[in-house]
Amino acid sequence: MDGSQLKHGMTQFIGTENYYRHVLSRMKYTDGVQFFAENAGGGAYWFLDIVGTELMQIQKTQPFISIKLNIIESKADIIATDGNDNILWRRSIEYTDCPEGEWSFYLIDGIMLLTREY
């Protein structure tokens, strides 16, 4: 899927019927996040691995985390904030086949979801 198809597909998610368990952590994620991971480029499960292993550590002291995945020219910048633009964590990835754009997620009490699913 290209970026516009992916964004359009993600608009269908306003809640979730299923929760998926991340294999490397205790994190759970929603139908919308599953859709993103399956359809973003060759698969964006690498992004879930980063959130599940690195941001879940921050979740112990920060129950609400806003996550932005910015993709420009096949490079990724992941920024986690407290929801009030206070940066908690940041990581850059040199290459990804994830479609260009800004992708937004929340991590709340161990559950990763699309902002529309909140």
N, C-alpha and C positions, 0 to 999 in steps of 0.2 A: 504494500500500500504506500502511496505517496502521502505527504503531510496533510493535504486537504482531505483525502479519503479517511485518513486516520482520525483527524479532528472531527469529521462528520460522524464517523462510527462511534466515537466516544460520547457524542451528545445523547445517545440512547440510554446512557447509564445515569439514573438519578437515585439509585439505591442498589442493593445487592440481594440476590437470593442465595448465594453461596459464599463461603469463606474458604480460601485455599491456604494451606500451611506451607510456608517457605521451608525448604529442605535443610538449609544451613543455620536456621535460627528459630526462635519462637514466634516470629512475626507471622501474622495472617494477612491476607489481602483479598480484595473484593473482585467481583465479576469484571468491573471496569478496568482494574489494574491487570487482571488476567488478559483481557482483550488487548490492552496496550502492549503487554509483554509478548503476546503471540504475533502481533501485526506490525510492530515497529521495526522496519528493516528486516534483517534476518532473524529477528527475535531479540527482545530486550531483557531477557532473563538476567543478563549481566548487571543491569540496573537494579533489579530486585535483589541480587546477591549483595551489591554494595549497600543498599538500604538495610537489608536484613542483618548484615554482619557489622557494619560500621555505625549506622544511625541508630540501631537498636541499643547500642551502648549509651548513646546520649539520651535515649528515651527514658532511661532509669531515673534521670533527674529533671527531664523536660517532657511532661506528658503530651504536649501538643507541639508538633514540628511541621512547618510548611516547607515543602521541597519543590524546587524549580529545577528542571532539566532543560538546559538551553543548548540547542544543537545549531552550530554555524559551521559551514564548510567542513562537514564530517568530523568536527571536534565537539566534545561535550564538556559542559561546565555544570556541575551539580552544586546547588547552593541550598543549605538548610537554614531556616530562620525560625525564630520563636513566634512568627506570625505578625510581629511588629517591626519587621525589617532589621532586627538585631541578628547578625550572622552568627550561627552556632558552629557551622562546619562548612567546608568547601573542598571540592575535588575536581580536577580537570582530567579528561580522558583524551588522549592524542588522536584516536580514530574510533569512529562508530559508523555503522550504516543505518542508524536510526534517522528518520526523516527530520529535516530542518524544522525548527520552530521552538517555541517555549511550551513545555509540558509541565503541568502543575499537579501536585499530589499533597496529601496530608498523611502524617503518621501520628495516629492518636491511640494512646494506650495499647501499643503493639499491633495495631491494625492499619495497613496502608490502603488508602482509598483515593479515588479521583476527587477533586474539589467539588464536583457536581454531586457526588454520592454522599456528601456530608449532610 
